[in-house]
Amino acid sequence: MWNKDEFEGKGKEASGKVKDRVGEWTGNRKLEAEGEAEQVEGEFQQTAGKVRRKAGEAVKKAGRKIAGK
């Protein structure tokens, strides 16, 4: 199940793609650059969230093994 960072990161990435495309279509270089930066930020946030989720899953799994379940 996705956590907050994964969900928000996906939203930022999508929003950034829209800004990037609109900037391209309108010739607005500033908006295009903002969109590209937002995409990268969203991807990073998603990756950080995924790492955090996987680490939590590994801790739970280790705890179950220690408990003999």
LOKETI-241225 format. One line per 3 residues: number of its first residue (from 1); for each residue x, y, z of N, C-alpha, C, O, CB. Coordinates in steps of 0.001 Angstrom, whole numbers, plus 524288, in hexadecimal, padded with zeros to 5 digits. Glycine has a CB too. Example, Ala and Ser with C-alpha at 12.3 -4.5 7.8 and 13.67 -1.06 7.14 Angstrom:
2
1) 83386,7E9C6,81E78,8300C,7EE6C,81E78,83390,7F31C,81E78,8379C,7F309,82111,82C2C,7EE87,82356 ~ 83232,7F736,81BA8,83566,7FBDC,81BE4,83264,8001E,81EBE,83461,80472,81F67,83704,7FDAA,8165D
***
This chain:
69
1) 80345,7FB68,80000,80000,80000,80000,80377,804DD,80000,80751,80524,802DD,7FC45,7FFFB,804BF ~ 80213,8089E,7FCD1,80519,80D6C,7FC69,804D0,8109E,80169,800DD,8109E,80428,80331,810A9,7F7D3 ~ 80911,81354,80286,80904,816EC,806F4,80862,81C87,804E9,807FB,81D6E,80034,80E22,8165D,80A46
4) 8084D,8202F,80880,80751,825A9,8073B,80B3D,827C8,8033A,809B9,82A79,7FF8B,80781,828F4,80C30 ~ 81038,82696,803F0,81432,828A6,8005E,81392,82677,7FAD7,8143B,8294D,7F704,819A8,82762,8026F ~ 81251,82183,7FA70,81193,81F3A,7F546,80CEE,821CA,7F281,80D3A,8231E,7EDE4,810BF,81947,7F5B4
7) 808B2,82272,7F55D,803F8,824BA,7F32B,804DA,82A67,7F18B,80390,82BE9,7ED2A,7FF80,82463,7F719 ~ 8070C,82D8A,7F511,80808,83311,7F3E1,80C06,833AA,7EF81,80B8B,83723,7EC37,809EF,835F4,7F8C5 ~ 80FF4,83048,7EF79,813EB,8307F,7EB5F,8119E,82F6B,7E606,81311,831EB,7E22E,8183D,82CA1,7EC7F
10) 80E07,82BB2,7E5C6,80B75,82A81,7E0CF,80855,82F39,7DEF1,80848,8306F,7DA4A,807DD,825AD,7E15D ~ 805B9,831E2,7E295,802C5,83694,7E136,80644,83AED,7DF2D,804F7,83D89,7DB5A,7FFBC,83883,7E5E6 ~ 80ABD,83BB4,7E1C1,80E6A,83FBC,7E001,81090,83E71,7DA99,81127,841DE,7D746,812EE,84052,7E3EF
13) 811B5,8397F,7D9CA,813C3,837E5,7D4BF,80FC3,838F9,7D06B,81121,83B0B,7CC4D,8153F,83210,7D4D8 ~ 80ADD,83793,7D15C,806C1,83871,7CD7E,805F4,83E4C,7CC88,8057C,83FFE,7C80F,80199,835E5,7CF4C ~ 805CE,8414F,7D0AB,80523,846F7,7D031,809B4,84955,7CD29,808FB,84CD3,7C9EF,804AD,84985,7D5A4
16) 80E5C,84767,7CE3D,812F9,8494E,7CB7B,812C8,84819,7C5B3,8146B,84B4C,7C280,817D7,846FC,7CDD0 ~ 810CE,8438A,7C44F,81058,84223,7BEC9,80C9B,845D6,7BBFD,80D9B,84781,7B798,80E78,83C75,7BE31 ~ 80850,84714,7BE95,80487,84AB0,7BC42,8070B,85009,7BB77,8069A,85253,7B742,7FF96,84B2B,7BFBD
19) 809AE,85208,7BF7B,80C41,85725,7BF01,8104C,8571E,7BAA5,810AF,85AD6,7B79F,80EDC,858AD,7C430 ~ 8134D,852E7,7BA5A,8174F,8526D,7B65E,814E6,852BB,7B0E9,816CA,8559B,7AD8D,81A53,84D4C,7B70B ~ 810C2,84FC4,7B011,80E36,84FB1,7AAEF,80BC2,854FC,7A995,80C55,856E8,7A537,80A08,84B6D,7AAC9
22) 8090B,8574A,7AD57,806A0,85C63,7AC5F,80AD7,86069,7AB26,80A2D,863AF,7A7B0,80352,85E28,7B123 ~ 80F2B,86027,7AE00,81382,863B2,7ACEE,815B2,862FC,7A778,81708,866C8,7A4D8,817CB,862E8,7B0E4 ~ 81610,85E0D,7A5C1,817EC,85CF9,7A070,81427,85F32,79C68,815C9,861CB,798B4,8189A,8570D,79F96
25) 80F1F,85E2E,79D21,80B2A,85FD3,7994E,80ABD,865BC,798EF,809CD,867D9,794B7,805DE,85D89,79AB8 ~ 80B6B,86869,79D51,80ABF,86E15,79D5E,80FE1,87108,79CA0,80FE4,875D0,79C1C,8083D,86FBE,7A26F ~ 8142C,86E38,79C94,81940,870C8,79C10,81B12,8735C,7A115,81E92,876A6,7A0FF,81909,874C8,797CE
28) 818B6,871E1,7A574,81A14,8741C,7AA89,81E73,870CD,7ACF4,81D68,86CD3,7AF73,8152E,8745A,7AE3E ~ 82345,87272,7AC34,827CA,86F77,7AE14,827DD,86EFA,7B405,82983,86AF9,7B61B,82CD1,87204,7AC3A ~ 82617,8730A,7B6BE,82615,872E9,7BC75,8225C,86EB0,7BE69,823C0,86BB0,7C1E7,82488,8784C,7BEB6
31) 81DAF,86E6B,7BC3A,819E1,86A73,7BDD2,81BD7,864FD,7BC74,81B1E,8614B,7BF72,8148D,86B76,7BB35 ~ 81E47,86487,7B7FB,8207A,85F88,7B655,824AD,85DB3,7BA33,824C8,85924,7BBBB,822CA,85FFC,7B0C5 ~ 82817,86144,7BBBC,82C3C,85FF1,7BF7D,829EF,85E93,7C4D7,82BBF,85AF3,7C76C,8301F,86487,7C006
34) 825F3,8617E,7C679,8234C,8604B,7CB6D,8210F,85ACB,7CB49,82191,857D1,7CF07,81EE8,8644C,7CC8B ~ 81E99,8597E,7C6F2,81C4D,8544B,7C65E,82058,85006,7C699,81F88,84C06,7C925,8195C,853EA,7C150 ~ 824A8,850D2,7C3FD,828D1,84CE3,7C40E,82AFE,84C2C,7C990,82BFB,847CA,7CB48,82D3B,84E70,7C047
37) 82BB7,85089,7CC4A,82DB2,8503E,7D1AB,829CA,84D7D,7D537,82B4D,84A6B,7D897,82EE2,855C0,7D3CB ~ 824CB,84E96,7D475,820BD,84C25,7D7B2,82080,84641,7D6B0,81F9C,84333,7DA4B,81B58,84EAC,7D69B ~ 8214C,844B0,7D1D2,82167,83F1B,7D08D,825C7,83C5A,7D380,824F6,83836,7D5CE,82214,83E4D,7CAA4
40) 82A62,83EAB,7D368,82EE1,83C5B,7D618,82DDB,83C15,7DBF4,82F01,83821,7DE71,833E6,83F89,7D4FD ~ 82BB4,84041,7DE28,82A77,84057,7E3B9,82688,83C0A,7E513,8270F,8395F,7E90A,8284C,845BB,7E54F ~ 8229F,83B6B,7E1BE,81EB6,8375D,7E2A6,820FF,831E9,7E257,81FB5,82E8B,7E586,81A56,837E1,7DEC3
43) 8245F,83106,7DE8E,826E8,82BEB,7DE09,82A38,82ABC,7E2D2,82A36,8265B,7E4CE,82A4A,82BB9,7D915 ~ 82D10,82EB0,7E4A8,83056,82DF7,7E947,82CFC,82CB3,7EE08,82E44,82931,7F10F,833A7,832E0,7EA50 ~ 828AF,82F8F,7EEB1,82541,82EAE,7F32C,822DE,82935,7F2F4,8225C,8269C,7F6F7,820E7,832D8,7F35A
46) 8216C,8277A,7EE4D,81F55,82233,7EDBA,82362,81E1C,7EF49,82230,81A62,7F213,81D89,82145,7E818 ~ 82823,81EDD,7ED75,82C54,81B2B,7EEA5,82D6E,81B03,7F47C,82E26,816D0,7F6B6,8314D,81C9C,7EBA7 ~ 82D91,81F8D,7F6F4,82E75,81FB9,7FC9D,82A0E,81CEE,7FF80,82B08,81A17,80341,82EEA,82570,7FE86
49) 8254A,81DB5,7FDCA,820DD,81B10,80037,8211E,81534,7FF80,81FE3,8123F,80316,81BD1,81D1C,7FE02 ~ 822B5,81383,7FAE3,82318,80DEC,7F9D7,8274E,80B71,7FD42,8268F,8072E,7FF5C,82448,80CF1,7F408 ~ 82BBB,80E22,7FDCC,82FF2,80C2D,8011E,82E12,80BB2,806BE,82F18,807C9,8095A,834C3,80FCB,800D1
52) 82B53,80FB0,80897,8294D,80F93,80DEC,8256B,80B15,80EAC,8258B,80865,812A8,826B0,814CC,80F42 ~ 821F4,80A47,80ACD,81E1C,80609,80B22,820D2,800B5,80B27,81F7F,7FD53,80E4D,81A36,8065B,8068A ~ 82491,7FFF8,807B2,8275E,7FAF7,80763,82A5E,7F9E4,80C6B,82A90,7F571,80E3A,82B24,7FAF1,802B2
55) 82CB0,7FDEF,80EAA,82F88,7FD3E,81398,82BC7,7FB9C,817E7,82D04,7F826,81B01,8326B,80251,81524 ~ 82734,7FE10,81821,8234B,7FC9E,81BFF,82170,7F709,81B51,820AB,7F43C,81F26,81EB5,80049,81BB5 ~ 820B8,7F569,81674,81F1D,7F006,81564,8235B,7EC32,81723,8222A,7E813,81950,81DEC,7EF4A,80F85
58) 82847,7ED8C,81632,82C97,7EA1F,817C0,82CDF,7E9A1,81DB0,82DE0,7E564,81FBA,831CF,7EC32,81598 ~ 82BFF,7EDEE,82074,82C13,7EDCE,82631,827A3,7EA5C,82835,8286D,7E741,82BCA,82B9A,7F36B,8287C ~ 82309,7EAE3,825F3,81E9B,7E7A1,8278B,81FBF,7E1DD,82698,81EA7,7DE8E,829E8,819A3,7E940,82499
61) 821F1,7E0B5,8220E,82329,7DB4F,820B1,82734,7D90C,82480,826B6,7D499,82644,82532,7DAFB,81B04 ~ 82B2B,7DC29,825B8,82F29,7DA64,82979,82CBA,7D981,82ED8,82DFF,7D5BB,8318A,833AC,7DE6E,829DF ~ 8293D,7DD01,83057,826A1,7DC6E,83566,8236D,7D77D,835B7,82356,7D4E9,839C6,8232C,7E112,83674
64) 820C7,7D61C,83175,81DB6,7D147,83158,82147,7CC80,831B7,81FFE,7C8B5,83461,81A64,7D102,82C53 ~ 825AD,7CCAE,82F16,82953,7C841,82F52,82B88,7C79B,834CD,82C14,7C33D,836BD,82DCB,7C900,82B62 ~ 82CCB,7CBF9,83746,82EDB,7CBC1,83C98,82AC8,7C98D,8404A,82C05,7C68A,843D3,8309A,7D131,83E6D
67) 825E3,7CB17,83F6F,821A4,7C946,842C9,82002,7C3B3,8417C,81CF5,7C151,84456,81CF8,7CCE6,8424F ~ 82206,7C1A3,83D36,820D2,7BC44,83BBD,81B87,7BBA9,83935,81927,7B77D,8397A,8211B,7B8D6,84068 ~ 819AD,7BFC5,836C5,8148C,7BF8D,83434,81517,7BF28,82E66,8112C,7BEEE,82B9F,8114C,7C44A,8358F
***
